[in-house]
Amino acid sequence: MNICITGALGHIGSRLIRNLSIPSLNRVYLVDNFLTQRYASLFDLPSGVNYCFQEMDILSKEMESIIRDCNVLIHLAAVTNAEVSFQNKDLVNKVNRKGLENVAQFCAKYNCSLIFPSTTSVYGVQTGLVDENCKDSDLRPQSPYAESKLYGEKLLQSLSQNNNLKFVTFRLGTIFGYSIGMRFHTAVNKFIWQASMGEGITVWKTALNQKRPYCGLNDCINAINYVIDKQVFDCQIYNIVTVNLTVKDILDVIKEYIPDIRIKFVDSPIMNQLSYNVSNKKSLECGITYHDNLKDSIRETINKLRNVNYSIIKQNL
Ligand SMILES: NC(=O)c1ccc[n+]([C@@H]2O[C@H](COP(=O)([O-])OP(=O)(O)OC[C@H]3O[C@@H](n4cnc5c(N)ncnc54)[C@H](O)[C@@H]3O)[C@@H](O)[C@H]2O)c1
């Protein structure tokens, strides 16, 4: 089997390309345009895998020759900072909408199955427990980034009906966990970074006690490997969520290692979301399993940054 991973150097991709567990894997195309400059993600890749790195934009026509040679495309490339997406709507729409259109049409044309990572942020302003069956009218994404992901979900549904595209969509919770290409602009990772640097932890004014869905990086990688291994390309949407947590839950764990954290309450354009839990029942029923643990994962990331600032006392690492 040949596969292609776009956005291969990013937070998820840089771990995934080191942890592929796919029987009869032949060639692995890695595509990234260095938008986020994660050059280090290419260091020390494991031997024994037939990687083929291409510095390429997903909007490029040249994606066609790669996808024609592949059985599966894992489409991780995107502009991913939800908060900043209010200021760079054009780029978000170009990469996340037009870029997906480009690769998805080639996937349909060459019978290449597609894994599309959407986000649990498409649920937007909801309360209580939400799942994949909620009505379309209840999906109210609160940022241009989340809107672009909902657009992507609908695009794939229509390509499957009209052009026989085979795909699976993951609505991923916010990812926590270390990778060599990790980014630090989402909750958990950002809080760890700020605490490790001795900075005040910036928490949205409304968010401290609101529940949100999170996904451990290993659980995300395992889910990707699983759907390829079991060929779960059933044109369905699955929530991929390890745990639902409040910001306070996360900060309590960070405090176990960095006791003197300071909280700075700030405003955010996506602060109008409410407290909600996202169900992972459908993914469990499909055979996806969850093993990540927030505490172990936070400890691992803090440990990676342990010598960055000598005045920060870290306990129990
Ligand atoms: N990390 C999360 O918390 C999270 C949560 C929900 C969904 N997702 C989705 O999962 C996917 C991967 O997320 P991530 O955290 O690894 O993102 P990331 O920002 O760390 O990585 C994205 C990668 O895509 C590359 N890229 C951007 N534009 C490109 C283009 N035009 N052509 C080629 N490459 C391009 C970047 O250089 C980067 O290496 C994204 O689609 C993201 O929206 C992530």
The ligand as an ORCA input file, in Angstrom:
! r2SCAN-3c Opt
* xyz 0 1
  N      -3.793     19.829     16.821
  C      -5.077     19.955     17.161
  O      -5.420     20.270     18.303
  C      -6.136     19.668     16.112
  C      -7.481     19.584     16.544
  C      -8.476     19.370     15.590
  C      -8.143     19.217     14.246
  N      -6.832     19.319     13.866
  C      -6.523     19.206     12.444
  O      -5.536     18.195     12.246
  C      -4.666     18.582     11.178
  C      -3.233     18.555     11.665
  O      -3.108     19.414     12.783
  P      -1.697     19.808     13.382
  O      -1.930     20.176     14.806
  O      -0.689     18.784     13.065
  O      -1.415     21.155     12.567
  P      -0.032     21.945     12.378
  O      -0.381     23.378     12.178
  O       0.916     21.582     13.448
  O       0.534     21.331     11.013
  C       0.008     21.668      9.755
  C       1.095     21.419      8.721
  O       0.542     21.736      7.436
  C       1.513     22.433      6.694
  N       0.817     23.246      5.696
  C       0.056     24.347      5.905
  N      -0.412     24.816      4.721
  C       0.054     23.991      3.759
  C      -0.085     23.963      2.351
  N      -0.791     24.896      1.688
  N       0.534     22.973      1.654
  C       1.263     22.029      2.295
  N       1.437     22.014      3.646
  C       0.836     22.985      4.372
  C       2.279     23.273      7.714
  O       3.557     23.660      7.237
  C       2.332     22.314      8.918
  O       3.515     21.537      8.909
  C      -5.129     19.958     10.723
  O      -5.960     19.823      9.609
  C      -5.910     20.487     11.903
  O      -6.897     21.403     11.496
  C      -5.835     19.517     14.768
*
